[in-house]
Amino acid sequence: MNDVLSRLTTAFANRYRLDRELGAGGMATVYLRNAYTGGGQFDLTRDGTLV
């Protein structure tokens, strides 16, 4: 697990499970996330700023 994904996983631990990186390019990285409440899979887009 890379450092950014590890930090995002920690930051959103109570709300989402981050499964994997879907893609990266340009100015953003997109991760697949699952909500602990309400169900469903959604994307989480991270821009170039530090988390």
N, CA, C and O atoms as a Tripos MOL2 file, in Angstrom:
@<TRIPOS>MOLECULE
protein
  204   203    51     0     0
PROTEIN
NO_CHARGES

@<TRIPOS>ATOM
      1 N           0.8660   -1.1710    0.0000 N.3       1 MET1
      2 CA          0.0000    0.0000    0.0000 C.3       1 MET1
      3 C           0.9120    1.2330    0.0000 C.2       1 MET1
      4 O           1.8220    1.3430    0.8220 O.2       1 MET1
      5 N           0.6590    2.1410   -0.9180 N.am      2 ASN2
      6 CA          1.5080    3.3260   -0.9640 C.3       2 ASN2
      7 C           1.1610    4.2870    0.1710 C.2       2 ASN2
      8 O           0.1320    4.1430    0.8320 O.2       2 ASN2
      9 N           2.0340    5.2640    0.3820 N.am      3 ASP3
     10 CA          1.8900    6.1890    1.5080 C.3       3 ASP3
     11 C           0.5890    6.9890    1.4460 C.2       3 ASP3
     12 O          -0.0880    7.1470    2.4620 O.2       3 ASP3
     13 N           0.2340    7.4950    0.2660 N.am      4 VAL4
     14 CA         -0.9930    8.2960    0.1350 C.3       4 VAL4
     15 C          -2.2170    7.4480    0.4300 C.2       4 VAL4
     16 O          -3.0980    7.8770    1.1760 O.2       4 VAL4
     17 N          -2.2890    6.2630   -0.1370 N.am      5 LEU5
     18 CA         -3.4290    5.3750    0.1180 C.3       5 LEU5
     19 C          -3.5070    5.0130    1.5950 C.2       5 LEU5
     20 O          -4.6020    4.9360    2.1530 O.2       5 LEU5
     21 N          -2.3840    4.7940    2.2250 N.am      6 SER6
     22 CA         -2.3560    4.4950    3.6560 C.3       6 SER6
     23 C          -2.9030    5.6650    4.4700 C.2       6 SER6
     24 O          -3.6720    5.4560    5.4080 O.2       6 SER6
     25 N          -2.5160    6.8920    4.1210 N.am      7 ARG7
     26 CA         -2.9880    8.0750    4.8280 C.3       7 ARG7
     27 C          -4.4790    8.3020    4.5930 C.2       7 ARG7
     28 O          -5.1970    8.6700    5.5220 O.2       7 ARG7
     29 N          -4.9500    8.0900    3.3810 N.am      8 LEU8
     30 CA         -6.3800    8.2230    3.0900 C.3       8 LEU8
     31 C          -7.1880    7.1720    3.8450 C.2       8 LEU8
     32 O          -8.2570    7.4680    4.3800 O.2       8 LEU8
     33 N          -6.6770    5.9500    3.8840 N.am      9 THR9
     34 CA         -7.3570    4.8680    4.6060 C.3       9 THR9
     35 C          -7.5230    5.2380    6.0730 C.2       9 THR9
     36 O          -8.5850    5.0140    6.6530 O.2       9 THR9
     37 N          -6.4890    5.7990    6.6730 N.am     10 THR10
     38 CA         -6.5540    6.2230    8.0700 C.3      10 THR10
     39 C          -7.5390    7.3730    8.2530 C.2      10 THR10
     40 O          -8.3230    7.3740    9.2030 O.2      10 THR10
     41 N          -7.5040    8.3470    7.3520 N.am     11 ALA11
     42 CA         -8.3680    9.5230    7.4710 C.3      11 ALA11
     43 C          -9.8510    9.1810    7.3490 C.2      11 ALA11
     44 O         -10.6840    9.8080    8.0020 O.2      11 ALA11
     45 N         -10.1870    8.1950    6.5220 N.am     12 PHE12
     46 CA        -11.5900    7.8460    6.2770 C.3      12 PHE12
     47 C         -12.0020    6.5270    6.9270 C.2      12 PHE12
     48 O         -13.0300    5.9540    6.5650 O.2      12 PHE12
     49 N         -11.2180    6.0470    7.8720 N.am     13 ALA13
     50 CA        -11.4290    4.7200    8.4570 C.3      13 ALA13
     51 C         -12.8170    4.5090    9.0450 C.2      13 ALA13
     52 O         -13.3420    3.3970    8.9890 O.2      13 ALA13
     53 N         -13.4200    5.5460    9.6050 N.am     14 ASN14
     54 CA        -14.7350    5.3950   10.2390 C.3      14 ASN14
     55 C         -15.8860    5.4120    9.2480 C.2      14 ASN14
     56 O         -16.9980    5.0050    9.5860 O.2      14 ASN14
     57 N         -15.6340    5.8810    8.0230 N.am     15 ARG15
     58 CA        -16.7260    6.0360    7.0610 C.3      15 ARG15
     59 C         -16.6170    5.1310    5.8340 C.2      15 ARG15
     60 O         -17.6260    4.6350    5.3320 O.2      15 ARG15
     61 N         -15.3930    4.9180    5.3540 N.am     16 TYR16
     62 CA        -15.2160    4.1890    4.1000 C.3      16 TYR16
     63 C         -14.1000    3.1620    4.1960 C.2      16 TYR16
     64 O         -13.1710    3.2980    4.9920 O.2      16 TYR16
     65 N         -14.2110    2.1480    3.3780 N.am     17 ARG17
     66 CA        -13.1080    1.2140    3.1610 C.3      17 ARG17
     67 C         -12.5660    1.5250    1.7730 C.2      17 ARG17
     68 O         -13.3000    1.4310    0.7890 O.2      17 ARG17
     69 N         -11.3000    1.8920    1.6810 N.am     18 LEU18
     70 CA        -10.6800    2.1630    0.3930 C.3      18 LEU18
     71 C         -10.0950    0.8580   -0.1280 C.2      18 LEU18
     72 O          -9.2180    0.2640    0.4990 O.2      18 LEU18
     73 N         -10.5900    0.4170   -1.2850 N.am     19 ASP19
     74 CA        -10.1930   -0.8800   -1.8050 C.3      19 ASP19
     75 C          -8.9550   -0.8440   -2.6820 C.2      19 ASP19
     76 O          -8.0370   -1.6460   -2.5120 O.2      19 ASP19
     77 N          -8.9360    0.0980   -3.6290 N.am     20 ARG20
     78 CA         -7.7970    0.1130   -4.5470 C.3      20 ARG20
     79 C          -7.8070    1.3890   -5.3700 C.2      20 ARG20
     80 O          -8.8050    2.1080   -5.4280 O.2      20 ARG20
     81 N          -6.6830    1.6480   -5.9970 N.am     21 GLU21
     82 CA         -6.5730    2.7740   -6.9130 C.3      21 GLU21
     83 C          -7.2000    2.3750   -8.2390 C.2      21 GLU21
     84 O          -6.8870    1.3180   -8.7870 O.2      21 GLU21
     85 N          -8.0850    3.2210   -8.7550 N.am     22 LEU22
     86 CA         -8.7160    2.9510  -10.0530 C.3      22 LEU22
     87 C          -7.9080    3.5410  -11.2020 C.2      22 LEU22
     88 O          -7.8480    2.9610  -12.2860 O.2      22 LEU22
     89 N          -7.2940    4.6820  -10.9690 N.am     23 GLY23
     90 CA         -6.5210    5.3070  -12.0280 C.3      23 GLY23
     91 C          -5.8780    6.5940  -11.5570 C.2      23 GLY23
     92 O          -6.2570    7.1560  -10.5300 O.2      23 GLY23
     93 N          -4.9070    7.0500  -12.3150 N.am     24 ALA24
     94 CA         -4.2010    8.2840  -11.9830 C.3      24 ALA24
     95 C          -3.7530    8.9540  -13.2670 C.2      24 ALA24
     96 O          -3.4760    8.2990  -14.2710 O.2      24 ALA24
     97 N          -3.6900   10.2580  -13.2100 N.am     25 GLY25
     98 CA         -3.2050   10.9980  -14.3560 C.3      25 GLY25
     99 C          -3.5390   12.4590  -14.2210 C.2      25 GLY25
    100 O          -4.4330   12.8420  -13.4660 O.2      25 GLY25
    101 N          -2.8220   13.2600  -14.9490 N.am     26 GLY26
    102 CA         -3.0950   14.6960  -14.9180 C.3      26 GLY26
    103 C          -2.9350   15.2630  -13.5270 C.2      26 GLY26
    104 O          -1.8180   15.3950  -13.0250 O.2      26 GLY26
    105 N          -4.0500   15.5980  -12.9030 N.am     27 MET27
    106 CA         -4.0120   16.2610  -11.6020 C.3      27 MET27
    107 C          -4.7280   15.4900  -10.5020 C.2      27 MET27
    108 O          -4.9370   16.0460   -9.4230 O.2      27 MET27
    109 N          -5.1100   14.2490  -10.7220 N.am     28 ALA28
    110 CA         -5.8690   13.5320   -9.6930 C.3      28 ALA28
    111 C          -5.5740   12.0360   -9.7060 C.2      28 ALA28
    112 O          -5.0950   11.4820  -10.6950 O.2      28 ALA28
    113 N          -5.8730   11.4100   -8.5920 N.am     29 THR29
    114 CA         -5.8410    9.9570   -8.4480 C.3      29 THR29
    115 C          -7.2170    9.5440   -7.9630 C.2      29 THR29
    116 O          -7.7800   10.2020   -7.0880 O.2      29 THR29
    117 N          -7.7750    8.4690   -8.5080 N.am     30 VAL30
    118 CA         -9.1190    8.0230   -8.1610 C.3      30 VAL30
    119 C          -9.0320    6.6440   -7.5050 C.2      30 VAL30
    120 O          -8.3810    5.7340   -8.0180 O.2      30 VAL30
    121 N          -9.7060    6.5120   -6.3520 N.am     31 TYR31
    122 CA         -9.7250    5.2680   -5.5970 C.3      31 TYR31
    123 C         -11.1450    4.7290   -5.5210 C.2      31 TYR31
    124 O         -12.1050    5.4990   -5.5470 O.2      31 TYR31
    125 N         -11.2840    3.4120   -5.4280 N.am     32 LEU32
    126 CA        -12.5790    2.7710   -5.1970 C.3      32 LEU32
    127 C         -12.8010    2.7190   -3.7010 C.2      32 LEU32
    128 O         -11.9500    2.2480   -2.9480 O.2      32 LEU32
    129 N         -13.9740    3.2180   -3.2740 N.am     33 ARG33
    130 CA        -14.2940    3.1770   -1.8480 C.3      33 ARG33
    131 C         -15.6500    2.5300   -1.6480 C.2      33 ARG33
    132 O         -16.5090    2.5860   -2.5280 O.2      33 ARG33
    133 N         -15.8400    1.9240   -0.5040 N.am     34 ASN34
    134 CA        -17.1170    1.3440   -0.0990 C.3      34 ASN34
    135 C         -17.5510    2.0150    1.1860 C.2      34 ASN34
    136 O         -16.7660    2.1390    2.1260 O.2      34 ASN34
    137 N         -18.8060    2.4510    1.2290 N.am     35 ALA35
    138 CA        -19.3420    3.0920    2.4200 C.3      35 ALA35
    139 C         -19.7420    2.0230    3.4290 C.2      35 ALA35
    140 O         -20.3500    1.0160    3.0650 O.2      35 ALA35
    141 N         -19.4000    2.2430    4.7010 N.am     36 TYR36
    142 CA        -19.7990    1.3080    5.7510 C.3      36 TYR36
    143 C         -21.2880    1.4030    6.0330 C.2      36 TYR36
    144 O         -21.9040    0.4080    6.4150 O.2      36 TYR36
    145 N         -21.8810    2.5760    5.8530 N.am     37 THR37
    146 CA        -23.3180    2.7270    6.0310 C.3      37 THR37
    147 C         -23.9260    3.1290    4.7010 C.2      37 THR37
    148 O         -23.3490    3.9420    3.9780 O.2      37 THR37
    149 N         -25.0470    2.5880    4.3760 N.am     38 GLY38
    150 CA        -25.7120    2.9300    3.1290 C.3      38 GLY38
    151 C         -25.2870    2.0730    1.9540 C.2      38 GLY38
    152 O         -25.9430    2.0760    0.9130 O.2      38 GLY38
    153 N         -24.1920    1.3380    2.1130 N.am     39 GLY39
    154 CA        -23.7320    0.4400    1.0660 C.3      39 GLY39
    155 C         -23.3220    1.1300   -0.2120 C.2      39 GLY39
    156 O         -23.3730    2.3540   -0.3230 O.2      39 GLY39
    157 N         -22.9260    0.3490   -1.1480 N.am     40 GLY40
    158 CA        -22.5790    0.8640   -2.4610 C.3      40 GLY40
    159 C         -21.1080    1.1760   -2.6200 C.2      40 GLY40
    160 O         -20.3920    1.4150   -1.6480 O.2      40 GLY40
    161 N         -20.6780    1.1690   -3.8620 N.am     41 GLN41
    162 CA        -19.3120    1.5070   -4.2030 C.3      41 GLN41
    163 C         -19.2910    2.8610   -4.8910 C.2      41 GLN41
    164 O         -20.1520    3.1620   -5.7180 O.2      41 GLN41
    165 N         -18.2990    3.6740   -4.5430 N.am     42 PHE42
    166 CA        -18.1750    5.0140   -5.0890 C.3      42 PHE42
    167 C         -16.7120    5.3060   -5.3450 C.2      42 PHE42
    168 O         -15.8270    4.6300   -4.8210 O.2      42 PHE42
    169 N         -16.4680    6.3250   -6.1600 N.am     43 ASP43
    170 CA        -15.0860    6.7330   -6.3450 C.3      43 ASP43
    171 C         -14.7350    7.8180   -5.3290 C.2      43 ASP43
    172 O         -15.6100    8.5360   -4.8450 O.2      43 ASP43
    173 N         -13.4720    7.9250   -5.0200 N.am     44 LEU44
    174 CA        -12.9220    8.9830   -4.1760 C.3      44 LEU44
    175 C         -11.8050    9.5960   -4.9920 C.2      44 LEU44
    176 O         -10.8080    8.9330   -5.2790 O.2      44 LEU44
    177 N         -11.9600   10.8530   -5.3670 N.am     45 THR45
    178 CA        -10.9580   11.5250   -6.2020 C.3      45 THR45
    179 C         -10.0660   12.3770   -5.3190 C.2      45 THR45
    180 O         -10.5470   13.1950   -4.5360 O.2      45 THR45
    181 N          -8.7890   12.1830   -5.4490 N.am     46 ARG46
    182 CA         -7.8110   12.9570   -4.6820 C.3      46 ARG46
    183 C          -7.0460   13.8240   -5.6600 C.2      46 ARG46
    184 O          -6.4460   13.3260   -6.6120 O.2      46 ARG46
    185 N          -7.0700   15.1390   -5.4160 N.am     47 ASP47
    186 CA         -6.2910   16.0220   -6.2860 C.3      47 ASP47
    187 C          -4.8420   16.0440   -5.8150 C.2      47 ASP47
    188 O          -4.4740   15.2650   -4.9350 O.2      47 ASP47
    189 N          -4.0410   16.8890   -6.3620 N.am     48 GLY48
    190 CA         -2.6130   16.9050   -6.0740 C.3      48 GLY48
    191 C          -2.2070   17.4300   -4.7230 C.2      48 GLY48
    192 O          -1.0170   17.4140   -4.4090 O.2      48 GLY48
    193 N          -3.1350   17.8980   -3.8990 N.am     49 THR49
    194 CA         -2.7610   18.4210   -2.5840 C.3      49 THR49
    195 C          -2.4950   17.2940   -1.6070 C.2      49 THR49
    196 O          -2.9940   16.1810   -1.7780 O.2      49 THR49
    197 N          -1.7150   17.5810   -0.5920 N.am     50 LEU50
    198 CA         -1.4050   16.5750    0.4210 C.3      50 LEU50
    199 C          -2.5890   16.3660    1.3360 C.2      50 LEU50
    200 O          -3.3400   17.2970    1.6280 O.2      50 LEU50
    201 N          -2.7470   15.1470    1.7820 N.am     51 VAL51
    202 CA         -3.8360   14.8040    2.6920 C.3      51 VAL51
    203 C          -3.2840   14.7310    4.0920 C.2      51 VAL51
    204 O          -4.0260   14.4550    5.0340 O.2      51 VAL51
@<TRIPOS>BOND
     1     1     2 1
     2     2     3 1
     3     3     4 2
     4     3     5 am
     5     5     6 1
     6     6     7 1
     7     7     8 2
     8     7     9 am
     9     9    10 1
    10    10    11 1
    11    11    12 2
    12    11    13 am
    13    13    14 1
    14    14    15 1
    15    15    16 2
    16    15    17 am
    17    17    18 1
    18    18    19 1
    19    19    20 2
    20    19    21 am
    21    21    22 1
    22    22    23 1
    23    23    24 2
    24    23    25 am
    25    25    26 1
    26    26    27 1
    27    27    28 2
    28    27    29 am
    29    29    30 1
    30    30    31 1
    31    31    32 2
    32    31    33 am
    33    33    34 1
    34    34    35 1
    35    35    36 2
    36    35    37 am
    37    37    38 1
    38    38    39 1
    39    39    40 2
    40    39    41 am
    41    41    42 1
    42    42    43 1
    43    43    44 2
    44    43    45 am
    45    45    46 1
    46    46    47 1
    47    47    48 2
    48    47    49 am
    49    49    50 1
    50    50    51 1
    51    51    52 2
    52    51    53 am
    53    53    54 1
    54    54    55 1
    55    55    56 2
    56    55    57 am
    57    57    58 1
    58    58    59 1
    59    59    60 2
    60    59    61 am
    61    61    62 1
    62    62    63 1
    63    63    64 2
    64    63    65 am
    65    65    66 1
    66    66    67 1
    67    67    68 2
    68    67    69 am
    69    69    70 1
    70    70    71 1
    71    71    72 2
    72    71    73 am
    73    73    74 1
    74    74    75 1
    75    75    76 2
    76    75    77 am
    77    77    78 1
    78    78    79 1
    79    79    80 2
    80    79    81 am
    81    81    82 1
    82    82    83 1
    83    83    84 2
    84    83    85 am
    85    85    86 1
    86    86    87 1
    87    87    88 2
    88    87    89 am
    89    89    90 1
    90    90    91 1
    91    91    92 2
    92    91    93 am
    93    93    94 1
    94    94    95 1
    95    95    96 2
    96    95    97 am
    97    97    98 1
    98    98    99 1
    99    99   100 2
   100    99   101 am
   101   101   102 1
   102   102   103 1
   103   103   104 2
   104   103   105 am
   105   105   106 1
   106   106   107 1
   107   107   108 2
   108   107   109 am
   109   109   110 1
   110   110   111 1
   111   111   112 2
   112   111   113 am
   113   113   114 1
   114   114   115 1
   115   115   116 2
   116   115   117 am
   117   117   118 1
   118   118   119 1
   119   119   120 2
   120   119   121 am
   121   121   122 1
   122   122   123 1
   123   123   124 2
   124   123   125 am
   125   125   126 1
   126   126   127 1
   127   127   128 2
   128   127   129 am
   129   129   130 1
   130   130   131 1
   131   131   132 2
   132   131   133 am
   133   133   134 1
   134   134   135 1
   135   135   136 2
   136   135   137 am
   137   137   138 1
   138   138   139 1
   139   139   140 2
   140   139   141 am
   141   141   142 1
   142   142   143 1
   143   143   144 2
   144   143   145 am
   145   145   146 1
   146   146   147 1
   147   147   148 2
   148   147   149 am
   149   149   150 1
   150   150   151 1
   151   151   152 2
   152   151   153 am
   153   153   154 1
   154   154   155 1
   155   155   156 2
   156   155   157 am
   157   157   158 1
   158   158   159 1
   159   159   160 2
   160   159   161 am
   161   161   162 1
   162   162   163 1
   163   163   164 2
   164   163   165 am
   165   165   166 1
   166   166   167 1
   167   167   168 2
   168   167   169 am
   169   169   170 1
   170   170   171 1
   171   171   172 2
   172   171   173 am
   173   173   174 1
   174   174   175 1
   175   175   176 2
   176   175   177 am
   177   177   178 1
   178   178   179 1
   179   179   180 2
   180   179   181 am
   181   181   182 1
   182   182   183 1
   183   183   184 2
   184   183   185 am
   185   185   186 1
   186   186   187 1
   187   187   188 2
   188   187   189 am
   189   189   190 1
   190   190   191 1
   191   191   192 2
   192   191   193 am
   193   193   194 1
   194   194   195 1
   195   195   196 2
   196   195   197 am
   197   197   198 1
   198   198   199 1
   199   199   200 2
   200   199   201 am
   201   201   202 1
   202   202   203 1
   203   203   204 2
@<TRIPOS>SUBSTRUCTURE
     1 MET1         2 RESIDUE 1 A MET
     2 ASN2         6 RESIDUE 1 A ASN
     3 ASP3        10 RESIDUE 1 A ASP
     4 VAL4        14 RESIDUE 1 A VAL
     5 LEU5        18 RESIDUE 1 A LEU
     6 SER6        22 RESIDUE 1 A SER
     7 ARG7        26 RESIDUE 1 A ARG
     8 LEU8        30 RESIDUE 1 A LEU
     9 THR9        34 RESIDUE 1 A THR
    10 THR10       38 RESIDUE 1 A THR
    11 ALA11       42 RESIDUE 1 A ALA
    12 PHE12       46 RESIDUE 1 A PHE
    13 ALA13       50 RESIDUE 1 A ALA
    14 ASN14       54 RESIDUE 1 A ASN
    15 ARG15       58 RESIDUE 1 A ARG
    16 TYR16       62 RESIDUE 1 A TYR
    17 ARG17       66 RESIDUE 1 A ARG
    18 LEU18       70 RESIDUE 1 A LEU
    19 ASP19       74 RESIDUE 1 A ASP
    20 ARG20       78 RESIDUE 1 A ARG
    21 GLU21       82 RESIDUE 1 A GLU
    22 LEU22       86 RESIDUE 1 A LEU
    23 GLY23       90 RESIDUE 1 A GLY
    24 ALA24       94 RESIDUE 1 A ALA
    25 GLY25       98 RESIDUE 1 A GLY
    26 GLY26      102 RESIDUE 1 A GLY
    27 MET27      106 RESIDUE 1 A MET
    28 ALA28      110 RESIDUE 1 A ALA
    29 THR29      114 RESIDUE 1 A THR
    30 VAL30      118 RESIDUE 1 A VAL
    31 TYR31      122 RESIDUE 1 A TYR
    32 LEU32      126 RESIDUE 1 A LEU
    33 ARG33      130 RESIDUE 1 A ARG
    34 ASN34      134 RESIDUE 1 A ASN
    35 ALA35      138 RESIDUE 1 A ALA
    36 TYR36      142 RESIDUE 1 A TYR
    37 THR37      146 RESIDUE 1 A THR
    38 GLY38      150 RESIDUE 1 A GLY
    39 GLY39      154 RESIDUE 1 A GLY
    40 GLY40      158 RESIDUE 1 A GLY
    41 GLN41      162 RESIDUE 1 A GLN
    42 PHE42      166 RESIDUE 1 A PHE
    43 ASP43      170 RESIDUE 1 A ASP
    44 LEU44      174 RESIDUE 1 A LEU
    45 THR45      178 RESIDUE 1 A THR
    46 ARG46      182 RESIDUE 1 A ARG
    47 ASP47      186 RESIDUE 1 A ASP
    48 GLY48      190 RESIDUE 1 A GLY
    49 THR49      194 RESIDUE 1 A THR
    50 LEU50      198 RESIDUE 1 A LEU
    51 VAL51      202 RESIDUE 1 A VAL
